[in-house]
Amino acid sequence: MPYKEALKKAAQAFEVYKKTTPAQRAQLLRTIAEEIEALGDVLLETASRESNLPLARLTGERGRTCSQLRLFADVVEEGSWVEATIDTALPDRQPMPRPDMRRMLVPLGPVVVFGASNFPLAFSTAGGDTASALAAGCTIVYKEHPGHPQTSQLVNGAIANALQRCKLPEGVFQHVSGGVEVGQEMVKHPATKAVAFTGSYKGGKAIFDLAMQREVPVPVYAEMGSTNPLFILPEKLKEDTQQLAKQAAASVLLGSGQFCTCPGLLFVPESDATHGFMEALEEELSKATPANMLHEGIAGNYYKGLDKLLKEQGVQAIIQQETDVLEGRAALASTNVQQWLQNPALQEEIFGPFTLVVTYKNADELLAAANALQGQLTCTLWGTDKEQQLQQNLTDALRDKCGRLLFAGVPTGVEVSYAMTHGGPFPATTDSRSTSVGVYAIKRFARPVTFQSAPQALLPQELQNENSTGIWRTINGKLTQSSINE
């Protein structure tokens, strides 16, 4: 469908969809999940053919896609996400009376969603951006990713079926194909009220700049990846040298390194255990069977990025393999923290199965590295319990650099949950206050409105009758459970 027509329909449908009840939105989200599951193996086989991802991985991704749709349905029904807040009138207050004021979040309007290349289901047509925007009450114009167009069309059909079953306007979700220029025009179109994007820094920053140049700027929630540094403390490395190397290698290799949370930087102490760690890491990465990357363009960029980084001063190649048209072959390099601090190019993401080991001499160098980091989706700190307790300054520095700070495990694998933050300071994202995964994502597509001295009949249902019970609201500064369904 032409993008202008799609945005016109989305704007018209928004006037209807924004008035739907929580129960209606929840029903739509659950029905979309049912329709996706009804596509069966055809969806998985199509996605595998287009993306080179194995069926087992895509089966799990389909499960995640449907689970997050159902999670947002639960969130909408529960209702506290709207932050309904009531300050009742105080007509006798001195020296000035207080009027009745009631505030809640309301949907922004039509949202343009760009699909991601590396997750053809969970971050694409019916992925997290779509689920959270629909949950918030926004209509969507989805820009198909050229890497998996047939997969996208199948899911688009599932959403269309769900809209019919739920008796909602087809304009609630519109699907658009096209190149870069189409995407640019969609961002600039006056009907667009917000943009969601998952992909490269170059693409995300270009979209953000376009949105800021509009006559009426709109928010852009762009997740642009990061190097996800992993810091290993000396005693921890000494205790678990081999196991830590295996754990780090497995995370680097997961999905041929095509996860935005792949640990592309490993900070390792210069100690007796370092040599054993490096040998074990090299062995694990060297014996890994190469797998096809998502498409030739991504493979080409991977090897170009590697070639550029390995030519930087102070970088030593440990595993350097021949370039391939499609396969992502694991690579490994090392440098020291002083070289790393002097060269911002060493912070650039290499999207693929690669990591750069950076050795440090002492705690001061490690803290300096943490303070020099660009914004990240994740930072990970591996240490013994005692070491971690003594690293308050390092922890504080890392907290300010990322959206998710891990003290165990690896950053790959993003749980769709209430507490998840998948975001971070620029350049990881364009808005560090938000997340693209988890329940909090719904708030990207809403804005606060206060109703002052409004008649009860004109108030949204969530703000009516502060004496009823069931849904969580804040009434006169006190969190109270009240009901909108009685």
MIFIMI-863548 format. One record per residue (C-alpha): x, y, z; residue in one letter. Coordinates in pm, 1 decimal, m for minus. Layout:
BEGIN
R         xx         yy         zz   residuo
R          X          Y          Z         A
...
END
This chain:
BEGIN
R         xx         yy         zz   residuo
R        0.0        0.0        0.0         M
R      130.8      353.7      m77.3         P
R      257.5      514.3      240.1         Y
R       41.2      828.2      208.6         K
R     m276.2      623.8      189.1         E
R     m158.3      404.3      476.6         A
R      m91.2      701.3      702.4         L
R     m425.5      858.0      610.3         K
R     m605.8      537.3      705.9         K
R     m403.9      509.4     1027.3         A
R     m498.9      865.0     1125.2         A
R     m866.9      796.7     1056.3         Q
R     m860.4      466.2     1244.1         A
R     m690.3      631.0     1542.7         F
R    m1004.3      834.1     1607.8         E
R    m1184.0      503.2     1663.1         V
R     m908.3      294.8     1818.4         Y
R     m808.5      548.6     2084.3         K
R    m1159.9      513.3     2229.3         K
R    m1144.6      133.9     2263.9         T
R    m1165.9      m15.7     2610.4         T
R     m879.1     m204.4     2776.0         P
R    m1074.6     m525.0     2717.8         A
R    m1100.4     m455.6     2343.9         Q
R     m728.6     m388.8     2306.8         R
R     m642.3     m697.7     2507.7         A
R     m869.7     m905.9     2288.0         Q
R     m696.3     m774.7     1974.7         L
R     m349.5     m855.5     2107.6         L
R     m448.6    m1208.8     2205.4         R
R     m624.0    m1262.3     1872.3         T
R     m312.6    m1155.0     1680.1         I
R     m115.0    m1414.5     1875.9         A
R     m370.0    m1681.3     1784.2         E
R     m357.3    m1588.0     1416.0         E
R       24.0    m1598.6     1411.3         I
R       22.3    m1944.3     1568.3         E
R     m237.8    m2055.0     1312.5         A
R       12.4    m1984.9     1033.0         L
R      197.0    m2296.3     1150.7         G
R      515.4    m2419.7      985.4         D
R      465.9    m2203.3      676.7         V
R      568.3    m1897.2      877.2         L
R      877.4    m2065.0     1022.6         L
R      990.6    m2210.8      691.5         E
R      944.8    m1879.6      512.9         T
R     1136.3    m1689.3      781.4         A
R     1417.1    m1945.0      774.7         S
R     1448.2    m1925.7      397.7         R
R     1463.4    m1545.6      401.8         E
R     1688.0    m1496.2      705.5         S
R     1911.6    m1808.2      713.6         N
R     1806.6    m1857.4     1075.5         L
R     1746.4    m2218.7     1188.0         P
R     1394.2    m2345.0     1249.1         L
R     1464.4    m2412.6     1617.3         A
R     1565.4    m2049.4     1673.5         R
R     1260.2    m1923.2     1484.3         L
R     1026.9    m2152.8     1676.7         T
R     1148.8    m1992.1     1997.5         G
R     1119.3    m1647.4     1845.6         E
R      759.2    m1712.5     1742.8         R
R      685.8    m1819.2     2099.9         G
R      840.3    m1499.7     2230.7         R
R      641.9    m1290.9     1982.0         T
R      310.7    m1441.9     2088.6         C
R      400.5    m1435.6     2456.9         S
R      478.3    m1065.0     2452.1         Q
R      150.0     m993.0     2272.0         L
R      m33.4    m1177.4     2549.5         R
R      175.9    m1005.7     2817.4         L
R       75.3     m663.9     2688.3         F
R     m286.4     m781.6     2683.1         A
R     m252.7     m854.7     3054.9         D
R      m92.0     m515.3     3113.1         V
R     m372.6     m331.5     2934.4         V
R     m640.8     m514.6     3132.4         E
R     m465.8     m455.3     3465.6         E
R     m459.5      m84.9     3382.5         G
R     m201.3       68.4     3616.5         S
R       27.5      157.2     3323.5         W
R     m187.8      465.5     3248.4         V
R      m72.6      613.4     3583.1         E
R     m423.5      732.6     3668.6         A
R     m376.6     1001.7     3933.8         T
R     m654.1     1190.1     4112.8         I
R     m618.6     1501.0     4329.4         D
R     m968.7     1576.8     4456.7         T
R    m1078.6     1934.1     4507.0         A
R     m999.9     2116.4     4830.7         L
R    m1241.3     2409.9     4816.1         P
R    m1169.0     2520.1     5174.0         D
R     m789.1     2513.9     5146.0         R
R     m619.4     2838.1     5251.9         Q
R     m491.1     3066.0     5119.3         P
R     m608.4     2923.3     4783.0         M
R     m854.2     2640.5     4711.1         P
R     m736.1     2344.2     4503.4         R
R     m939.7     2243.5     4196.7         P
R    m1017.1     1880.3     4113.4         D
R     m734.5     1750.3     3890.9         M
R     m706.9     1406.5     3729.8         R
R     m413.9     1291.1     3518.0         R
R     m348.0      985.3     3303.8         M
R     m150.6      872.6     2999.7         L
R     m329.0      880.9     2663.9         V
R     m213.2      740.1     2325.7         P
R        2.4      959.5     2100.3         L
R     m144.1      872.8     1760.8         G
R      m23.0      684.6     1449.9         P
R      320.2      524.1     1499.0         V
R      563.3      434.8     1219.9         V
R      742.6      108.8     1302.7         V
R     1054.0       m9.2     1117.1         F
R     1125.5     m383.6     1118.5         G
R     1458.3     m529.3     1230.7         A
R     1676.0     m756.8     1016.4         S
R     1800.0     m992.2     1290.1         N
R     1460.3    m1079.9     1443.9         F
R     1207.2    m1135.8     1162.0         P
R      931.8    m1209.8     1415.2         L
R     1001.2    m1070.9     1764.0         A
R     1132.0     m728.5     1650.6         F
R      940.2     m695.1     1328.0         S
R      581.5     m692.8     1198.0         T
R      408.0     m806.1     1517.8         A
R      709.0     m755.6     1742.2         G
R      755.1     m558.9     2060.3         G
R      709.6     m214.8     1903.8         D
R      381.7     m318.7     1744.3         T
R      255.5     m493.1     2057.5         A
R      334.1     m200.2     2287.1         S
R      194.9       64.3     2049.7         A
R     m131.3     m126.6     1998.0         L
R     m155.9     m178.4     2373.5         A
R     m118.2      196.1     2428.7         A
R     m404.7      267.4     2188.4         G
R     m198.6      380.4     1888.8         C
R     m248.1      281.6     1527.3         T
R       51.7      160.1     1328.4         I
R      203.6      196.4      983.0         V
R      466.9      m73.7      956.8         Y
R      764.7      m38.3      720.5         K
R      856.8     m385.4      596.1         E
R     1221.8     m488.6      628.6         H
R     1365.7     m586.0      287.8         P
R     1544.5     m883.1      441.9         G
R     1227.1    m1085.3      504.1         H
R      935.3     m943.7      300.7         P
R      737.8    m1267.6      262.5         Q
R      755.6    m1335.2      635.2         T
R      630.7     m984.6      698.6         S
R      339.2    m1028.1      457.9         Q
R      233.2    m1349.4      630.6         L
R      226.0    m1179.0      970.4         V
R       50.6     m877.8      819.2         N
R     m222.7    m1115.4      701.3         G
R     m252.1    m1257.2     1052.6         A
R     m296.8     m907.0     1197.5         I
R     m556.7     m820.8      931.8         A
R     m752.2    m1135.5     1022.8         N
R     m735.6    m1041.1     1389.7         A
R     m869.5     m691.9     1320.3         L
R    m1162.0     m843.1     1129.6         Q
R    m1237.1    m1089.1     1407.9         R
R    m1230.6     m807.2     1662.7         C
R    m1446.0     m581.6     1440.4         K
R    m1186.2     m302.6     1436.1         L
R    m1092.4      m77.6     1140.4         P
R     m829.2     m216.2      901.5         E
R     m647.3      116.0      938.0         G
R     m538.2       18.6     1289.4         V
R     m245.3     m164.9     1127.1         F
R     m113.0      m77.2      781.5         Q
R      175.3     m250.6      600.5         H
R      407.0      m61.5      364.1         V
R      688.2     m184.8      137.4         S
R      959.3       26.3      m20.8         G
R     1313.0      156.5       m0.4         G
R     1494.2      415.2      206.8         V
R     1309.2      709.7       51.2         E
R      970.9      564.3      146.6         V
R     1087.0      528.6      506.3         G
R     1212.2      885.3      510.2         Q
R      883.8     1021.2      380.1         E
R      690.6      822.0      640.0         M
R      896.0      982.5      917.5         V
R      833.1     1330.8      775.1         K
R      460.3     1282.9      715.4         H
R      245.0     1506.4      940.7         P
R       18.8     1214.9     1040.6         A
R      312.8     1036.4     1206.4         T
R      321.1     1101.1     1582.1         K
R      608.6      869.2     1685.7         A
R      867.1      636.9     1530.2         V
R     1013.0      305.9     1649.6         A
R     1329.2      160.6     1494.9         F
R     1567.9     m126.4     1562.6         T
R     1885.9     m144.9     1356.3         G
R     2214.7       28.3     1284.1         S
R     2344.4      352.5     1428.6         Y
R     2356.5      504.9     1081.4         K
R     1991.2      422.2     1009.8         G
R     1860.3      518.3     1352.7         G
R     2047.0      848.8     1365.8         K
R     1924.6      943.2     1016.1         A
R     1563.7      878.4     1119.7         I
R     1609.7     1076.6     1440.9         F
R     1756.5     1373.3     1252.5         D
R     1464.9     1371.6     1006.5         L
R     1212.7     1369.4     1289.5         A
R     1383.5     1662.7     1462.1         M
R     1381.2     1864.2     1137.4         Q
R     1003.1     1836.4     1097.6         R
R      788.8     2143.3     1149.6         E
R      637.7     1947.1     1437.8         V
R      910.8     1715.7     1579.2         P
R      805.0     1371.4     1702.1         V
R      973.4     1123.1     1938.0         P
R     1198.0      858.8     1780.9         V
R     1269.5      544.4     1979.2         Y
R     1568.1      399.7     1794.5         A
R     1761.4      102.7     1933.9         E
R     2095.0      116.5     1753.3         M
R     2307.4     m153.3     1914.9         G
R     2625.0     m138.3     2123.0         S
R     2944.1     m326.1     2211.0         T
R     2805.5     m449.5     2545.9         N
R     3131.9     m449.3     2742.6         P
R     3199.2     m731.9     2985.2         L
R     3434.8     m653.0     3276.2         F
R     3614.3     m941.9     3449.2         I
R     3772.1     m882.5     3791.4         L
R     4101.9    m1053.8     3886.0         P
R     3988.6    m1298.7     4157.2         E
R     3693.0    m1414.3     3950.9         K
R     3917.5    m1478.2     3652.5         L
R     4157.6    m1675.4     3870.2         K
R     3879.2    m1893.0     4012.1         E
R     3691.1    m1971.5     3689.2         D
R     3934.1    m1911.8     3401.8         T
R     3819.9    m2188.4     3168.1         Q
R     3449.6    m2162.0     3245.5         Q
R     3440.9    m1785.3     3196.8         L
R     3612.5    m1821.3     2859.3         A
R     3353.9    m2077.3     2747.7         K
R     3067.7    m1862.7     2872.4         Q
R     3197.3    m1551.6     2696.5         A
R     3263.3    m1739.5     2372.4         A
R     2914.7    m1893.0     2369.4         A
R     2761.3    m1546.2     2404.1         S
R     2976.6    m1403.6     2123.2         V
R     2886.2    m1692.9     1893.2         L
R     2512.6    m1695.0     1964.8         L
R     2323.9    m1630.4     1642.8         G
R     2654.4    m1573.9     1458.8         S
R     2704.3    m1266.7     1675.9         G
R     2395.6    m1103.5     1527.5         Q
R     2240.5    m1004.8     1859.1         F
R     2242.4     m637.7     1956.2         C
R     2357.2     m754.9     2301.3         T
R     2659.5     m953.6     2176.5         C
R     2958.9     m882.6     2407.9         P
R     3199.2     m716.8     2166.5         G
R     3437.2     m592.3     2436.9         L
R     3599.6     m800.3     2712.9         L
R     3801.2     m616.0     2978.2         F
R     4043.8     m867.4     3132.1         V
R     4311.6     m809.6     3400.2         P
R     4680.0     m859.7     3323.0         E
R     4737.9    m1154.7     3555.7         S
R     4865.7    m1509.0     3561.6         D
R     4519.9    m1631.9     3467.6         A
R     4490.7    m1410.3     3160.6         T
R     4701.3    m1632.1     2937.0         H
R     4487.3    m1935.8     3017.3         G
R     4170.0    m1735.2     2958.0         F
R     4290.0    m1613.2     2619.1         M
R     4392.6    m1963.3     2513.2         E
R     4056.6    m2106.2     2614.5         A
R     3866.7    m1823.0     2445.5         L
R     4066.2    m1867.5     2125.4         E
R     4003.0    m2242.6     2130.4         E
R     3626.4    m2202.3     2177.6         E
R     3594.6    m1945.5     1900.5         L
R     3826.0    m2133.7     1661.6         S
R     3639.0    m2462.6     1682.5         K
R     3297.5    m2304.7     1625.1         A
R     3130.9    m2406.1     1298.9         T
R     3063.4    m2094.9     1088.8         P
R     2699.3    m2023.6     1012.8         A
R     2537.4    m1814.7      742.6         N
R     2462.3    m1458.3      843.7         M
R     2125.9    m1296.5      779.3         L
R     2219.0    m1185.2      429.8         H
R     2520.1    m1093.7      217.6         E
R     2500.0     m726.7      307.7         G
R     2543.6     m797.8      678.3         I
R     2825.7    m1043.1      609.8         A
R     2999.1     m785.0      392.5         G
R     2971.3     m517.3      659.9         N
R     3102.0     m759.8      921.7         Y
R     3422.8     m828.6      732.5         Y
R     3468.0     m463.0      634.5         K
R     3435.6     m361.8      997.7         G
R     3681.1     m629.3     1105.8         L
R     3935.7     m526.2      844.0         D
R     3914.0     m163.8      952.6         K
R     3945.7     m240.7     1323.5         L
R     4238.8     m481.4     1283.2         L
R     4434.6     m205.9     1109.5         K
R     4404.5       26.1     1408.8         E
R     4722.6       97.3     1604.2         Q
R     4779.9     m133.8     1900.2         G
R     4527.4     m398.6     1792.1         V
R     4660.0     m751.8     1758.4         Q
R     4465.9    m1010.8     1560.1         A
R     4439.2    m1345.9     1741.0         I
R     4186.7    m1514.8     1511.7         I
R     4168.3    m1360.4     1166.7         Q
R     3985.8    m1563.5      904.8         Q
R     3928.8    m1520.7      533.9         E
R     3635.2    m1314.4      418.1         T
R     3322.9    m1504.5      310.8         D
R     3024.8    m1391.3      107.1         V
R     2769.4    m1516.7      360.9         L
R     2928.7    m1713.7      645.4         E
R     3009.6    m1535.0      968.5         G
R     3345.4    m1672.0     1080.6         R
R     3450.3    m1602.4     1439.4         A
R     3727.6    m1349.9     1497.5         A
R     3922.8    m1235.4     1802.0         L
R     4165.0     m950.7     1869.1         A
R     4332.0     m784.5     2165.3         S
R     4469.7     m451.7     2281.3         T
R     4547.2     m281.6     2611.4         N
R     4339.4      m27.5     2795.3         V
R     4571.4      264.6     2719.4         Q
R     4543.6      205.9     2345.4         Q
R     4168.4      160.3     2381.1         W
R     4128.4      486.4     2573.6         L
R     4316.3      679.2     2305.6         Q
R     4118.3      548.3     2009.0         N
R     3737.5      600.1     1988.5         P
R     3727.2      373.1     1680.6         A
R     3782.8       75.8     1912.5         L
R     3437.6      136.4     2059.6         Q
R     3259.0       85.4     1727.0         E
R     3026.5     m215.1     1707.2         E
R     3129.8     m504.8     1483.2         I
R     2799.2     m680.0     1412.7         F
R     2897.5    m1045.3     1402.4         G
R     3087.2    m1318.8     1593.1         P
R     3377.3    m1101.3     1710.6         F
R     3507.1     m965.3     2037.6         T
R     3797.9     m741.2     2133.4         L
R     3986.3     m827.9     2452.2         V
R     4119.7     m521.7     2636.0         V
R     4372.7     m589.2     2911.9         T
R     4401.1     m361.4     3216.0         Y
R     4665.8     m337.8     3490.8         K
R     4471.7     m213.4     3793.0         N
R     4142.2      m85.0     3928.2         A
R     4219.2      272.4     3823.8         D
R     4257.3      170.3     3459.7         E
R     3935.8      m29.4     3476.0         L
R     3744.9      266.2     3620.4         L
R     3891.8      494.2     3353.1         A
R     3766.4      254.8     3086.1         A
R     3418.6      248.3     3238.3         A
R     3403.9      627.5     3247.5         N
R     3517.4      648.3     2882.4         A
R     3246.4      415.7     2752.0         L
R     2984.6      537.9     2510.5         Q
R     2622.8      459.5     2592.6         G
R     2548.9       86.1     2593.4         Q
R     2250.1     m143.2     2595.1         L
R     2424.5     m360.9     2853.1         T
R     2730.8     m371.9     3074.8         C
R     2837.6     m687.2     3260.2         T
R     3057.4     m712.6     3570.0         L
R     3196.4    m1054.7     3661.7         W
R     3357.3    m1078.6     4001.9         G
R     3349.7    m1275.5     4324.4         T
R     3095.1    m1161.6     4581.2         D
R     3369.0     m987.2     4776.1         K
R     3511.9     m816.3     4466.8         E
R     3175.0     m687.2     4355.4         Q
R     3097.6     m546.6     4700.2         Q
R     3420.2     m343.6     4682.8         L
R     3343.1     m199.1     4338.6         Q
R     3088.0       70.5     4420.5         Q
R     3264.1      334.8     4209.5         N
R     3287.9       99.2     3912.0         L
R     2925.9       m5.2     3953.3         T
R     2814.9      358.7     3965.7         D
R     3012.9      439.0     3650.9         A
R     2868.5      142.6     3461.7         L
R     2513.6      220.8     3576.4         R
R     2539.8      559.4     3408.5         D
R     2653.5      402.2     3081.1         K
R     2390.5      134.4     3017.3         C
R     2027.7       32.2     3031.7         G
R     2090.0     m310.0     3187.8         R
R     2374.7     m389.8     3429.2         L
R     2448.5     m760.2     3480.4         L
R     2645.8     m908.7     3769.3         F
R     2619.6    m1268.2     3646.2         A
R     2541.8    m1444.3     3321.0         G
R     2576.5    m1295.7     2974.2         V
R     2392.3    m1008.6     2803.6         P
R     2258.3    m1212.6     2512.7         T
R     1904.7    m1323.2     2587.4         G
R     1660.8    m1042.9     2666.0         V
R     1373.1    m1142.0     2893.1         E
R     1033.1     m993.5     2806.8         V
R      918.4     m895.0     3154.6         S
R      807.6     m616.7     3385.2         Y
R     1157.7     m522.6     3504.3         A
R     1345.7     m543.6     3173.6         M
R     1520.8     m240.2     3025.6         T
R     1640.4     m286.4     2670.2         H
R     1771.0       59.9     2600.1         G
R     2049.6      285.8     2716.1         G
R     2223.3      621.3     2673.0         P
R     2310.0      749.9     2324.9         F
R     2440.3      607.9     2092.3         P
R     2282.9      280.9     2207.3         A
R     1942.9      447.6     2169.3         T
R     1801.8      789.9     2094.1         T
R     1612.6      802.3     2424.9         D
R     1769.5      655.1     2736.8         S
R     1442.4      693.3     2931.1         R
R     1270.1      415.5     2740.6         S
R     1292.9       45.2     2661.9         T
R     1200.8     m149.1     2348.0         S
R     1149.2     m475.1     2538.1         V
R      929.4     m538.1     2841.3         G
R      616.2     m387.7     2987.0         V
R      757.2      m35.4     3028.4         Y
R      776.9       m8.0     2646.7         A
R      407.2       82.3     2637.3         I
R      482.1      423.6     2785.6         K
R      682.5      529.5     2478.5         R
R      358.5      574.7     2287.9         F
R      159.5      776.2     2540.0         A
R      161.0     1126.3     2686.8         R
R       13.1     1269.2     3008.7         P
R     m305.4     1477.3     3010.4         V
R     m459.8     1646.8     3315.0         T
R     m836.6     1700.8     3332.7         F
R     m909.9     1994.2     3564.9         Q
R    m1254.7     2055.6     3713.4         S
R    m1406.6     1820.1     3455.2         A
R    m1763.6     1686.7     3483.8         P
R    m1770.5     1316.0     3567.4         Q
R    m1945.0     1237.4     3237.6         A
R    m1653.5     1381.6     3038.9         L
R    m1377.6     1202.7     3227.7         L
R    m1210.7      889.0     3090.3         P
R    m1333.9      580.0     3266.8         Q
R    m1000.3      534.1     3446.3         E
R    m1043.3      872.1     3619.8         L
R    m1402.9      841.4     3728.8         Q
R    m1534.4      779.1     4082.1         N
R    m1238.7      762.6     4317.9         E
R    m1441.6      553.7     4564.3         N
R    m1472.7      240.3     4348.8         S
R    m1231.1      m53.0     4391.3         T
R    m1020.4     m283.7     4170.2         G
R     m760.1      m99.4     3954.9         I
R     m452.5       72.0     4094.4         W
R     m468.2      451.6     4096.4         R
R     m303.0      726.8     4297.8         T
R     m568.0      922.4     4485.0         I
R     m460.1     1228.4     4684.3         N
R     m103.3     1100.3     4693.9         G
R     m194.5      750.0     4809.9         K
R     m171.8      442.6     4586.4         L
R     m517.9      286.3     4593.4         T
R     m679.2      m12.2     4426.4         Q
R    m1000.9       89.3     4251.3         S
R    m1207.7      m53.1     3967.9         S
R    m1307.4       70.5     3622.5         I
R    m1506.5     m243.0     3547.6         N
R    m1780.3     m232.8     3811.9         E
END
